[in-house]
Amino acid sequence: MTLDDALPHLPRLRRHARLLAGDAARADDLLQDTLERAARKAALWRPPADGDPSTALRAWLLTLMHHLYLNQRRDEHAHLMEPYTGEQDPLHEPVRQWQARIDLERALALLPDAAREVLLLVCVEELSYEATAQVLGVPVGTVMSRLSRARERLRLLMEGSGTGSPGLRVVKP
């Protein structure tokens, strides 16, 4: 594995880091730390005998990012993630769409870390349950139950009926 092999995965890795970390600066740091660790541990990565090597590399990079994120969270002794406040210019998209995006980002920030990670890996990164279980180092059943609870909690938060959800609302077009 070389860093050139990782280049096609950078946009997805950055998006995942952004959703995990909650802001651009922390996400960039997480992505950089992930790439540095991947470069140091490149000799440990082996392409699969069967299957798509690109998908396996992405899963390996996401696993590295996941472990780094957990280490950073543990080191910070922070239990609550600050919601993303937004850097996009709202003039470039309709106001309702922009507000819905901010509400979703706030709701994601209110989810427990374990629930948010499973939701992002399955729904955003489109990893299978098996690949998600491998990235997180948990059984597939745990992925399925966390995902179910995360989806339900996110739905409640977006409806405004979840606890700890002041200010979240559904914006209808």
ChimeraX commands (.cxc) that place a marker at each C-alpha (Angstrom):
marker #1 position 0.00,0.00,0.00 radius 0.5
marker #1 position 1.30,3.41,-0.95 radius 0.5
marker #1 position -0.22,6.79,-0.33 radius 0.5
marker #1 position -1.01,6.90,-4.05 radius 0.5
marker #1 position -3.30,3.93,-3.45 radius 0.5
marker #1 position -5.11,5.95,-0.79 radius 0.5
marker #1 position -5.68,9.01,-2.99 radius 0.5
marker #1 position -8.99,7.84,-4.51 radius 0.5
marker #1 position -10.34,7.33,-0.99 radius 0.5
marker #1 position -9.45,10.79,0.35 radius 0.5
marker #1 position -12.81,12.49,-0.34 radius 0.5
marker #1 position -14.75,9.74,1.43 radius 0.5
marker #1 position -12.24,9.59,4.29 radius 0.5
marker #1 position -12.44,13.35,4.74 radius 0.5
marker #1 position -16.24,13.28,4.71 radius 0.5
marker #1 position -16.23,10.51,7.29 radius 0.5
marker #1 position -13.72,12.39,9.44 radius 0.5
marker #1 position -15.84,15.54,9.17 radius 0.5
marker #1 position -18.94,13.72,10.31 radius 0.5
marker #1 position -17.08,12.03,13.16 radius 0.5
marker #1 position -15.14,15.03,14.39 radius 0.5
marker #1 position -17.80,17.66,13.96 radius 0.5
marker #1 position -15.69,20.45,12.49 radius 0.5
marker #1 position -13.25,21.00,9.66 radius 0.5
marker #1 position -10.09,21.53,11.72 radius 0.5
marker #1 position -10.54,18.41,13.84 radius 0.5
marker #1 position -11.52,16.42,10.75 radius 0.5
marker #1 position -8.41,17.52,8.87 radius 0.5
marker #1 position -6.26,16.55,11.85 radius 0.5
marker #1 position -7.94,13.16,12.04 radius 0.5
marker #1 position -7.49,12.58,8.32 radius 0.5
marker #1 position -3.83,13.60,8.47 radius 0.5
marker #1 position -3.22,11.34,11.47 radius 0.5
marker #1 position -4.94,8.48,9.63 radius 0.5
marker #1 position -2.77,8.92,6.55 radius 0.5
marker #1 position 0.38,9.17,8.66 radius 0.5
marker #1 position -0.51,5.96,10.47 radius 0.5
marker #1 position -1.34,4.27,7.17 radius 0.5
marker #1 position 2.06,5.29,5.80 radius 0.5
marker #1 position 3.83,3.95,8.89 radius 0.5
marker #1 position 1.89,0.69,8.87 radius 0.5
marker #1 position 1.68,0.22,5.08 radius 0.5
marker #1 position 3.68,-3.00,5.27 radius 0.5
marker #1 position 0.97,-4.52,7.46 radius 0.5
marker #1 position -1.80,-4.11,4.90 radius 0.5
marker #1 position -2.39,-7.09,2.64 radius 0.5
marker #1 position -4.82,-7.02,-0.26 radius 0.5
marker #1 position -7.47,-9.71,0.07 radius 0.5
marker #1 position -7.09,-12.95,-1.85 radius 0.5
marker #1 position -10.66,-12.57,-3.04 radius 0.5
marker #1 position -12.71,-9.43,-3.32 radius 0.5
marker #1 position -11.99,-5.88,-4.36 radius 0.5
marker #1 position -8.63,-4.60,-3.08 radius 0.5
marker #1 position -9.87,-1.01,-3.29 radius 0.5
marker #1 position -12.84,-1.74,-1.01 radius 0.5
marker #1 position -10.57,-3.61,1.39 radius 0.5
marker #1 position -8.13,-0.69,1.47 radius 0.5
marker #1 position -10.96,1.75,2.20 radius 0.5
marker #1 position -12.17,-0.49,5.04 radius 0.5
marker #1 position -8.62,-0.68,6.41 radius 0.5
marker #1 position -8.22,3.10,6.27 radius 0.5
marker #1 position -11.61,3.55,7.97 radius 0.5
marker #1 position -10.50,1.10,10.66 radius 0.5
marker #1 position -7.35,3.16,11.27 radius 0.5
marker #1 position -9.46,6.33,11.42 radius 0.5
marker #1 position -11.91,4.72,13.83 radius 0.5
marker #1 position -9.13,3.68,16.22 radius 0.5
marker #1 position -7.47,7.09,16.03 radius 0.5
marker #1 position -10.79,8.79,16.69 radius 0.5
marker #1 position -11.40,6.63,19.75 radius 0.5
marker #1 position -7.89,7.36,21.01 radius 0.5
marker #1 position -8.39,11.10,20.53 radius 0.5
marker #1 position -11.73,11.01,22.31 radius 0.5
marker #1 position -10.25,9.05,25.19 radius 0.5
marker #1 position -7.31,11.46,25.42 radius 0.5
marker #1 position -9.55,14.52,25.42 radius 0.5
marker #1 position -11.76,13.15,28.19 radius 0.5
marker #1 position -14.61,14.79,26.32 radius 0.5
marker #1 position -17.95,13.09,26.41 radius 0.5
marker #1 position -19.96,15.57,24.39 radius 0.5
marker #1 position -19.14,16.51,20.83 radius 0.5
marker #1 position -19.67,20.12,19.85 radius 0.5
marker #1 position -22.14,20.31,16.98 radius 0.5
marker #1 position -20.94,21.47,13.64 radius 0.5
marker #1 position -21.79,25.15,13.27 radius 0.5
marker #1 position -21.34,25.27,9.54 radius 0.5
marker #1 position -18.88,26.87,7.18 radius 0.5
marker #1 position -20.97,26.65,4.04 radius 0.5
marker #1 position -22.36,29.86,2.68 radius 0.5
marker #1 position -26.15,29.55,2.98 radius 0.5
marker #1 position -26.57,31.75,-0.06 radius 0.5
marker #1 position -25.42,28.86,-2.27 radius 0.5
marker #1 position -28.35,26.63,-1.37 radius 0.5
marker #1 position -31.97,27.16,-0.49 radius 0.5
marker #1 position -32.47,28.26,3.11 radius 0.5
marker #1 position -34.70,25.32,4.01 radius 0.5
marker #1 position -32.22,22.81,2.66 radius 0.5
marker #1 position -29.43,24.53,4.54 radius 0.5
marker #1 position -31.45,24.58,7.78 radius 0.5
marker #1 position -32.32,20.90,7.38 radius 0.5
marker #1 position -28.62,20.11,6.95 radius 0.5
marker #1 position -27.74,22.02,10.12 radius 0.5
marker #1 position -30.53,20.23,12.01 radius 0.5
marker #1 position -29.26,16.85,10.80 radius 0.5
marker #1 position -25.69,17.71,11.79 radius 0.5
marker #1 position -26.88,18.77,15.25 radius 0.5
marker #1 position -28.90,15.58,15.61 radius 0.5
marker #1 position -25.90,13.48,14.55 radius 0.5
marker #1 position -23.77,15.31,17.12 radius 0.5
marker #1 position -26.28,14.39,19.84 radius 0.5
marker #1 position -26.04,10.66,19.09 radius 0.5
marker #1 position -23.71,8.58,21.25 radius 0.5
marker #1 position -20.35,7.97,19.56 radius 0.5
marker #1 position -20.98,4.26,18.99 radius 0.5
marker #1 position -24.36,4.92,17.38 radius 0.5
marker #1 position -23.05,7.74,15.18 radius 0.5
marker #1 position -20.11,5.65,13.95 radius 0.5
marker #1 position -22.29,2.71,12.94 radius 0.5
marker #1 position -24.81,4.99,11.25 radius 0.5
marker #1 position -22.10,6.81,9.29 radius 0.5
marker #1 position -20.28,3.64,8.21 radius 0.5
marker #1 position -23.43,1.86,7.01 radius 0.5
marker #1 position -25.52,4.75,5.69 radius 0.5
marker #1 position -22.93,7.26,4.49 radius 0.5
marker #1 position -19.91,5.12,3.65 radius 0.5
marker #1 position -22.19,2.31,2.43 radius 0.5
marker #1 position -20.19,-0.45,4.12 radius 0.5
marker #1 position -21.86,-3.81,4.63 radius 0.5
marker #1 position -22.75,-4.91,8.15 radius 0.5
marker #1 position -19.85,-7.35,8.02 radius 0.5
marker #1 position -17.35,-4.69,6.91 radius 0.5
marker #1 position -18.68,-2.29,9.54 radius 0.5
marker #1 position -18.28,-4.97,12.20 radius 0.5
marker #1 position -14.71,-5.50,11.06 radius 0.5
marker #1 position -13.92,-1.76,11.10 radius 0.5
marker #1 position -15.37,-1.32,14.60 radius 0.5
marker #1 position -14.15,-4.66,15.97 radius 0.5
marker #1 position -17.60,-5.77,17.12 radius 0.5
marker #1 position -19.94,-8.64,16.16 radius 0.5
marker #1 position -22.35,-8.18,13.25 radius 0.5
marker #1 position -25.32,-8.44,15.63 radius 0.5
marker #1 position -23.96,-5.48,17.59 radius 0.5
marker #1 position -23.75,-3.47,14.36 radius 0.5
marker #1 position -27.36,-4.32,13.54 radius 0.5
marker #1 position -28.70,-3.41,17.00 radius 0.5
marker #1 position -26.65,-0.19,17.21 radius 0.5
marker #1 position -27.80,0.81,13.74 radius 0.5
marker #1 position -31.44,0.19,14.61 radius 0.5
marker #1 position -31.19,2.24,17.81 radius 0.5
marker #1 position -29.23,4.99,16.03 radius 0.5
marker #1 position -31.82,5.30,13.27 radius 0.5
marker #1 position -34.65,5.46,15.78 radius 0.5
marker #1 position -32.84,8.02,17.94 radius 0.5
marker #1 position -32.00,10.14,14.89 radius 0.5
marker #1 position -35.63,10.01,13.77 radius 0.5
marker #1 position -36.80,11.16,17.20 radius 0.5
marker #1 position -34.23,13.95,17.29 radius 0.5
marker #1 position -35.22,15.19,13.84 radius 0.5
marker #1 position -38.88,15.17,14.88 radius 0.5
marker #1 position -37.96,17.12,18.00 radius 0.5
marker #1 position -39.38,14.49,20.36 radius 0.5
marker #1 position -36.03,13.04,21.50 radius 0.5
marker #1 position -34.62,14.12,24.83 radius 0.5
marker #1 position -31.85,16.65,24.63 radius 0.5
marker #1 position -33.01,18.00,21.30 radius 0.5
marker #1 position -33.86,21.64,21.86 radius 0.5
marker #1 position -34.00,23.58,18.67 radius 0.5
marker #1 position -34.13,20.61,16.31 radius 0.5
marker #1 position -37.05,20.59,13.97 radius 0.5
marker #1 position -38.13,19.07,10.72 radius 0.5
marker #1 position -38.04,21.52,7.86 radius 0.5
marker #1 position -40.64,20.68,5.25 radius 0.5
marker #1 position -40.33,22.00,1.71 radius 0.5
marker link #1:1,2 radius 0.2
marker link #1:2,3 radius 0.2
marker link #1:3,4 radius 0.2
marker link #1:4,5 radius 0.2
marker link #1:5,6 radius 0.2
marker link #1:6,7 radius 0.2
marker link #1:7,8 radius 0.2
marker link #1:8,9 radius 0.2
marker link #1:9,10 radius 0.2
marker link #1:10,11 radius 0.2
marker link #1:11,12 radius 0.2
marker link #1:12,13 radius 0.2
marker link #1:13,14 radius 0.2
marker link #1:14,15 radius 0.2
marker link #1:15,16 radius 0.2
marker link #1:16,17 radius 0.2
marker link #1:17,18 radius 0.2
marker link #1:18,19 radius 0.2
marker link #1:19,20 radius 0.2
marker link #1:20,21 radius 0.2
marker link #1:21,22 radius 0.2
marker link #1:22,23 radius 0.2
marker link #1:23,24 radius 0.2
marker link #1:24,25 radius 0.2
marker link #1:25,26 radius 0.2
marker link #1:26,27 radius 0.2
marker link #1:27,28 radius 0.2
marker link #1:28,29 radius 0.2
marker link #1:29,30 radius 0.2
marker link #1:30,31 radius 0.2
marker link #1:31,32 radius 0.2
marker link #1:32,33 radius 0.2
marker link #1:33,34 radius 0.2
marker link #1:34,35 radius 0.2
marker link #1:35,36 radius 0.2
marker link #1:36,37 radius 0.2
marker link #1:37,38 radius 0.2
marker link #1:38,39 radius 0.2
marker link #1:39,40 radius 0.2
marker link #1:40,41 radius 0.2
marker link #1:41,42 radius 0.2
marker link #1:42,43 radius 0.2
marker link #1:43,44 radius 0.2
marker link #1:44,45 radius 0.2
marker link #1:45,46 radius 0.2
marker link #1:46,47 radius 0.2
marker link #1:47,48 radius 0.2
marker link #1:48,49 radius 0.2
marker link #1:49,50 radius 0.2
marker link #1:50,51 radius 0.2
marker link #1:51,52 radius 0.2
marker link #1:52,53 radius 0.2
marker link #1:53,54 radius 0.2
marker link #1:54,55 radius 0.2
marker link #1:55,56 radius 0.2
marker link #1:56,57 radius 0.2
marker link #1:57,58 radius 0.2
marker link #1:58,59 radius 0.2
marker link #1:59,60 radius 0.2
marker link #1:60,61 radius 0.2
marker link #1:61,62 radius 0.2
marker link #1:62,63 radius 0.2
marker link #1:63,64 radius 0.2
marker link #1:64,65 radius 0.2
marker link #1:65,66 radius 0.2
marker link #1:66,67 radius 0.2
marker link #1:67,68 radius 0.2
marker link #1:68,69 radius 0.2
marker link #1:69,70 radius 0.2
marker link #1:70,71 radius 0.2
marker link #1:71,72 radius 0.2
marker link #1:72,73 radius 0.2
marker link #1:73,74 radius 0.2
marker link #1:74,75 radius 0.2
marker link #1:75,76 radius 0.2
marker link #1:76,77 radius 0.2
marker link #1:77,78 radius 0.2
marker link #1:78,79 radius 0.2
marker link #1:79,80 radius 0.2
marker link #1:80,81 radius 0.2
marker link #1:81,82 radius 0.2
marker link #1:82,83 radius 0.2
marker link #1:83,84 radius 0.2
marker link #1:84,85 radius 0.2
marker link #1:85,86 radius 0.2
marker link #1:86,87 radius 0.2
marker link #1:87,88 radius 0.2
marker link #1:88,89 radius 0.2
marker link #1:89,90 radius 0.2
marker link #1:90,91 radius 0.2
marker link #1:91,92 radius 0.2
marker link #1:92,93 radius 0.2
marker link #1:93,94 radius 0.2
marker link #1:94,95 radius 0.2
marker link #1:95,96 radius 0.2
marker link #1:96,97 radius 0.2
marker link #1:97,98 radius 0.2
marker link #1:98,99 radius 0.2
marker link #1:99,100 radius 0.2
marker link #1:100,101 radius 0.2
marker link #1:101,102 radius 0.2
marker link #1:102,103 radius 0.2
marker link #1:103,104 radius 0.2
marker link #1:104,105 radius 0.2
marker link #1:105,106 radius 0.2
marker link #1:106,107 radius 0.2
marker link #1:107,108 radius 0.2
marker link #1:108,109 radius 0.2
marker link #1:109,110 radius 0.2
marker link #1:110,111 radius 0.2
marker link #1:111,112 radius 0.2
marker link #1:112,113 radius 0.2
marker link #1:113,114 radius 0.2
marker link #1:114,115 radius 0.2
marker link #1:115,116 radius 0.2
marker link #1:116,117 radius 0.2
marker link #1:117,118 radius 0.2
marker link #1:118,119 radius 0.2
marker link #1:119,120 radius 0.2
marker link #1:120,121 radius 0.2
marker link #1:121,122 radius 0.2
marker link #1:122,123 radius 0.2
marker link #1:123,124 radius 0.2
marker link #1:124,125 radius 0.2
marker link #1:125,126 radius 0.2
marker link #1:126,127 radius 0.2
marker link #1:127,128 radius 0.2
marker link #1:128,129 radius 0.2
marker link #1:129,130 radius 0.2
marker link #1:130,131 radius 0.2
marker link #1:131,132 radius 0.2
marker link #1:132,133 radius 0.2
marker link #1:133,134 radius 0.2
marker link #1:134,135 radius 0.2
marker link #1:135,136 radius 0.2
marker link #1:136,137 radius 0.2
marker link #1:137,138 radius 0.2
marker link #1:138,139 radius 0.2
marker link #1:139,140 radius 0.2
marker link #1:140,141 radius 0.2
marker link #1:141,142 radius 0.2
marker link #1:142,143 radius 0.2
marker link #1:143,144 radius 0.2
marker link #1:144,145 radius 0.2
marker link #1:145,146 radius 0.2
marker link #1:146,147 radius 0.2
marker link #1:147,148 radius 0.2
marker link #1:148,149 radius 0.2
marker link #1:149,150 radius 0.2
marker link #1:150,151 radius 0.2
marker link #1:151,152 radius 0.2
marker link #1:152,153 radius 0.2
marker link #1:153,154 radius 0.2
marker link #1:154,155 radius 0.2
marker link #1:155,156 radius 0.2
marker link #1:156,157 radius 0.2
marker link #1:157,158 radius 0.2
marker link #1:158,159 radius 0.2
marker link #1:159,160 radius 0.2
marker link #1:160,161 radius 0.2
marker link #1:161,162 radius 0.2
marker link #1:162,163 radius 0.2
marker link #1:163,164 radius 0.2
marker link #1:164,165 radius 0.2
marker link #1:165,166 radius 0.2
marker link #1:166,167 radius 0.2
marker link #1:167,168 radius 0.2
marker link #1:168,169 radius 0.2
marker link #1:169,170 radius 0.2
marker link #1:170,171 radius 0.2
marker link #1:171,172 radius 0.2
marker link #1:172,173 radius 0.2
view
